[in-house]
Amino acid sequence: MPLRPLNREQAWLLPPRLDELVPEDHPARFVAAFVDAFDRAAWEALGIGPNGEPLGAPAYHPRALLSVWLYGFMTGTRSSRKLEAACRDQVPYLWLTGWQRPDHNTLWRFYQEYRGAMRHLFKRTVRTAVSMGLVDLAMQAVDGTKIAANAAKDRTYNREALKSLLAQTEAAIEDLETQNEKGGDPPPPHLPEQLTKAERLRAEVKAAMERLAEEEGRKRINLVDGDAELMKGRSGILLGYNAQATVSPLNPETAKGNGMLITAAAVVNTAADSGQLVPMLEQAEELTGERAQVTLADGGYHTAANLEAGRRRDQVLVMTERYQRAAQGPYFKDQFVYDAATDSYLCRHGQRLSFRGLRSSKSNGPRRIRVYGAPRAACRACPAFGVCTRDKHGGRALWIGPSDVLLRKHRQWMRTDEARRMYARRQELNEPTFGILKDQLGARRFLLRGLANVRAEFTLLATAFNLRTLCRIQNLVRDKALLGLKRFWSIPVQSACHLNRDFASTAATAPA
């Protein structure tokens, strides 16, 4: 077949406008419209002055810088240097900035100063979707995933290792100082590089030792990121954080398709998920303005305290038990029949477990536990000895707490077809969400360090995820008035070449 002619010096007959190079359904236009719709209150909530400063050299418009960061997070570009390169040679970024080219220092200073207030952007995406009826708030799913920290795992030390490292460092510093003193040359105006590094390491080790002494119960610390912790992930032990997300499905009638929206996001430096369920439920209710009827969660969230919280909040919690296989065994305590007349339990072999007394438990708060036990001689003679119990001295004992009735009811309900059908939807919400965040948005590793910083980074990742969802809906639904999108698109998409116009003339009303 013939070949197409190739001419890299081909000139345009008429020079097109930059606006013509960006398609109407391009995500960059969605980001620009999202940012352009901010009114003065929205900018002030971010801590950004919309009119700039009266004195000094002209600064880049915050609409341009914020648009660059949002579009960068949506496309998996989260480095200020990569964004600088993109603003030089990628058309969507050139369109967003109006053919301006902010360097990485400008982009980084903007991100560093205002990233703490990015939660307002996340809330705005959630409230916008809810106000347009795009989210099905009848059901939500909560889950967590481990994300690696921006630090090396092998620089994590316990107290003894820190003491040994400090001794080695001080010995190395003393040796370097001795070498400098023996030379006949005058002392250099600056410390040698090796000595500077050694003294910096000594300061880091001392600071880490002081922090370990202050934080009770902590056994180890990383010298690069002191907030990161060693956690067990799917690929082994990693140094990182536990990112939590509450996901709600889209309303198929209004959203015209399947999809998810993140309605709550948080990051903690503890590996366990059990303590994060109630905070995630409260945050999702705060951001959406409604309380979901059903919440899906895996066994990592299954505790008596969480079930009690769900009952108080009048929310149905559909979650499996952490030790589900043991709970289904023939000698689990649910299989023992309670006799209220004698205040005792009867095992499947006819042996009675009588009340022995009360015990105190501090797990999940102070509680009083009722203890029931069988005669040890009867247990040793029972054919189930070794399976039901291996205690030769005490025999089988049952510890019955105040929440055992609730736990038993929840186990029985989770065996029903209705509960199994609802729980099956959990994988349709959380797993794809974390897959998109990690594979498409590059969230397998945080770029920032410190718990407060990674929380802001993950919040912006959740914001970018929601913006991608809203952008897809906009492209699927051409009749924007059908969804009430005029409230969101209260100003038309303007060319980014006019970013220097007065802010007040572009202010628009949007949901808070």
N, C-alpha and C positions, 0 to 999 in steps of 0.2 A: 504494500500500500504506500502511497506517497506520504512524504513527511511535511509537517507544517513548517513554514519558515520561522527561523529564530533570529531575532534582531534585538539585542539588549540596548540599542541606542534609539529604539522606536520612540518618537515624540507624540504627544497628544495634539490633536488638531485644535481642540478647545480645552484649556485647563479646567478640570472639574473642581467643584467645591469639595472640601473635606467631608462635608455632611453627606455627599453622595456616595462615599466609599463605605459607609456603615449602613447595612441593611436595616429596614424598619423593625424587624423582629430580633435584632441583635441584643444580647444581654447588656451591652454597654449602654444602650439607650434606656433600658429599664433602670439601671443604676443611676443614670443621670436624672431621670424623672423622679426616682425615689428621693434623691438628695435635693433636687430643685423644689420639691414639695414641702420642704421644711419651712415652718414659719419662725418668727423671732424666738418664740418660747422654746421651740425644739433645739435651736442652736444654743440658746442660753443653758438648756439642760445639759448639753455636752460641754459647757464651759467655754464655748467659742464665741468671740465677739463677731457679730455678722458684718460690721462695718469697718473692721480693721482699725489701725491706729492713725491719728492725724499726722504724726511726724515720722520721719525715717524713710528709708527706701521702700518702694512698693513691694508688697509681699504677695506670694501666690494666694489665690482665692481659696478659702477653706472648702468650698464646694468642689474644686478641682482635686485637692489633696485627699479629701474624704472619698470621692468617687474612685480615685486610683486605688486606695486601700481596699475598698469594698469589692471592686471588680477583681483586684488581685487575689483576695481571699476566695472569691467565687471560682476562680480559675486555677487555684492551687499555687499562686505566686505570693509568698508571704515574706520574702526578703527585700529589704529596702534597696539593696544593690541590684537585684533582679528587676525590681520595679523601675529603677532609674534607667536600666537598659531598655525595658519595655516602652518607657515614655519617649525613647529616642527613635525606635524603629518599628513599633507595632501600631497599626492604624487605630484600633479601638482606644488605646491609651492616648494617642495624639488627639483623637476626637474629644475624649473626656477632658483633656487639659487645654483644649483650644490651641494646639500646636505649641504649647509650652513644654519645657523639659526640666522639671525639678530634679535636682540631684539627690543622691541617697541621704545626705545629711539633712536636707530640708524635709524629705519624707519621713526620716527616722525621728526627727525632733517633733513633728506633728503627731506621729503615732505614739511616741513616748509620753507626750504631754496629755493627750486626750483619750488614750486607750482605756483608762479606768472608768470613763463615763460611757463606754460603748454599750453598756447594758441597756441604755435608753434606746439605742438602735434595735437591739434584740426585742425589747418590749414593743417597739413600734411595729415591727414585722408581725408579731403575734396579734396585737390588737387590730391591725389592719385586716389580717386574714379572718379574725373572728367577727369583726364588724360587717364583713362582706358575706358571712355565712359559708365560708370555704372549709371550715374545720368541723368535723364530727366530734363533739365533746362528750358524746355518750360513753366513749371508751378511750383509754390511754394506756400506754405501756411505759414502764420505768426499767432502765437497765444501766449498767456501767461497763466501761471498757478501760483497759490499762493503756496509757500513752507514755512512751519513753520520754525521759527528761533530757535536756541538753547538757549532759554531763556523763563522764565515764563511770561505769559501774565499779571499776577496780579502785577508784579513789574514795570508797566508802570504808570507814574505819570505826571500830569500837573503841572503848576507853583505853584498853591495854595497847592496842595498835597505835593509837594517837600518842601515848606516852613513849612508845618505842620510836616512832617517827620523830617526835620532838627531840629525843636524845640524839638521834642520828643527825638531825638538822643542826642542832647546836654544836655538835662535834665538827661537822663540816664547816660551819661558820668560823669556829675557833681556828681550824686548820687554815682556812683562807686568809683570815686576819694575820696569822703568824707568817704566812708566805709573803704578804704585803709588807710586813714590818722588817723582814730580813733583807729585802732588796735595798740597794743603795740609792735608788732613784727617789726623787721627791714624791710625796703622795699625790695621786691623780686628783683632778678637780671633781671627778665623779667616781662613785664606787664601781668596782669591776662588775661586769654583767652577772657572773656566777654568784658573787656575794650578794648582789641585789636580789636575785631569784631566791637564794637561800633565806635571806631575811624576810622576804615576802611570804615564803612557805612557813617560816616559823610563826609569823603573825597569824596566818590562816589556821594553823594547827592550834594555837592558843585560843583563838576565837571559837573554834569548834569545840574545844575542851570546856570552855566556859558555858557554851550553849548546852552541851550535854549535861553539865552539872545543874543548870537551871531547869531544864525540861525533865521532870520526873517521869520515869518509866521508859524513856527513850534509850535504846541500847547502842545505836550506831548513827553516824552522820557522814554526809558526803561533803568533801571540801570545796567542790565546785558549786553545787546547788544544795544548800543546807536544808531546804524544805523537802527535797525529793526523798523517797523511801524505796527500799527493795520490796518488790511485789512479785507475785507469781502470775504470769500471763500464759497465754496459750502456747507461746514459743519458749517458755522457761522463765527463769527469774530475770526481771529487768529492774532498772532504776527508773522510777517514773512517778506518775500520778494516776489517780482513779477518777476518770471523767464520767459524770452522770448526765443522763438525758431523759426527759419525758417526751414521748412522741405520741401525737394524735393523728388518726387517719383523716384524709380529706373527705369532704362531703361529696359523694359521687354525683349528686344532682346538680350542685352549683359549680363544683370544680371541673366537671366534665372529664373525669379520669381518675385513676388511682394515684396515690402519693401520700406523703407524710409531711408533717410540720412539727418542728421542735418547739414545745411550749414551755420548757424549763431546762436549764443547763447549769451545771455546777462542777467544780473540781475540788477534790479532797486529797490529802496525802496519807490516807489510811486505806489498806487493801480491802477491808470488809465493807460490804454493801448494806448490811442490816440497819445501820444507823442513819442511812441517807433517805429512806423511803418517805418518812413524814416531811422532812424539809423539801423534798422534791414535789410532794403533793401540795404543800402550802404555796410553793413558788408558782406551780402551774395554775393554781386557783387565782393567785394574785394577778398573773399576767393575762390570763384569759377572761377573768371576771366571772367565771362559772366553775362549779365543782363537778368533775367528771363522775358519772355514776359507777363505772367499772374501771378498775386499775389492774393491769396485768404485770406480773413480776415473777422472776425465777426464784429458785430456792435460796439464793443468797440473801434475800430480804425476809425470809420466813422466820419470824420470831413471835412469841406471845405478845410482846409489847406492840409490835406493828399490827397484829390482829386486833388488839384492844383499841389502838388508835383508829383503825378503820371502822370499828363499831361506833366509836364516839363521833367520828366524822360522817357516819351514815354512808360510807362508801364500801362497795363490794370489792374485796381484794381476791383476785384470782392468782394464786401463786402456789407452786409445788413446794414440798417439804425438802429441806436440805438432806435429811437422812430418810428419803422416801423408801428405800429398799428395806431398811430396818423396821420402819413403821408398818410394813406389809407382812412382817414375819408372824408366825403363829404364836409367838410368846411375847409379842409386844404388849405393853401394859393396856392398850385398848381392848385386847382380847380377854382381859380379866373382867368378870361380871361383879358389879357392886351390889352388896346386900345392905340396904339402908337400915333394916331392923337390927342387925348386929354390927353395923359399921365395919364391914369387912369385905374383902374381895375373894372370889372363888376362881381358881385356875381351871383349865380345861381337863385336868386330871383329878378334879374333885378336892384338891387341898385348899383350905381356907387360910387367907392372909389377914391376920388381925391387926388392929390399930396399935402401934407401938409408941407414938408420941409425935411431938412437933419439932421441926428443925428450922433453922434460919438460913436464908439464902440471900446473897447480895447481887446475884446476877439479874440484870434487867430491873434493878431497884430492890430494896429490902422486901422480902416476902417470907411468909410462914408456910412451911411445907409439911404436909401430913405424911407420915411414914407408916407403911403397912408391911408386915413380914410374915413368912411361913416358918414353921419349926425347921431347924437345920437338919434334924434327923430325917424328917419326911422328905426334904429336898434331896438329900444324899441317896435315899432309897428310890427316888422317882426315876422312871426310865428316861425322862427329859433332862436329867442332870448332865451338865456339860453343854447343853444347848440353851435351856431356859436360864440357867445360872451356873457359875463355876465357883461360887463362894461356898467353901466347905464349912466355914465357921458361922456364918450368919444366915445362909439360905437366901432364897429369892426375896427381894424387897421392892416395893413400889413407892415412888416419891410422887405424891399428888399435890400439885400446886393450885393456886386460885384460878389459873388460866387453863387448866386441863380440860374443863368442859368446853370452853371455846375452841381449843385446839382439836378436840375430838370431833366437834360438829364441823369444823372446817375440813378435816380429813374426809369425813363422810361425804360432804358436799363436793369435794374435789374429785370423788369417784363417779359423780353423775355425768351423763352425756352432755348436759348443758355446760358444766364447768370445763370439761375437756374440749368442747367445741370453741369456747371463748379463749381458752389458754392457747389453742393452736394458732390464734391470730397474733400472738406475741412475736413469733419469728417473722411475721410479715411487716412488723413495724420497726423494732429495734435493730435487728441484724442488717437490713438494707441501709438504715440510717448510718450506722457506724461504718459500714462498708464504703458508702459514698464519702463520708468524712475522711476516711483514711486513704482510700485509693484515688479518689478524684480531687479532693481538696488538700491532700498531702499531710494529713493530721496524724501520721504514725509517730511523729516526734515533735515535741514542742520546740520552738526556737528561742523562747524567753526562759529566764530562770527565776525561781522564787514563786511561792504559792500565789501571791497577789497578781503577779504578772501572767502566769499561765491561766489563771481564771479569766483575766481580760482577753487573752488570746483565744481561749476556747469559746468565750461568749461571742467573739467576732466570727469564729468558725460557725457557730450555730446561726448567727445572723446571716452569713453568706449562704448557708444551707437553705434557710427560709426564703431568701431572695431568689435563689435558683428555682424553688418551688413556685413562688409567685410569678416569676418570669415565664415559666413553662405554662402556667394557667393563662397568662395574658396572651400568649401565642396560640393557645388552643381555643380560647373563647374570643371570637372577633367582636361580638356585640358586647362591649364593655358596660353599656347601660344595663344589661341584663343582670349583672352582678352588683350594680351600684358602684361600679369602679370610678364613677365621676367624682366621688368624694376623695378618692386617692389621687386620681389624675386631675387634680384641680387646676393644674397649669399644663399647657402643652409641652411636648419635648422640644426644647430649644437647642439651637446649635451651640456647641461648647466654645465656639469662637468668640462668644460675647460674655465671657465670664467676668469681665471687668465692669459690667454694668452695676448700677446701684442695687444693693440687696433688697431694699424695701420694695422695689418695683416687681420683684419676682416672688415675694412672700405669698404663701398660699395656706389654706386651712387644711389640716389632715388630722386623722384620729390621734389622740395623745398616746 
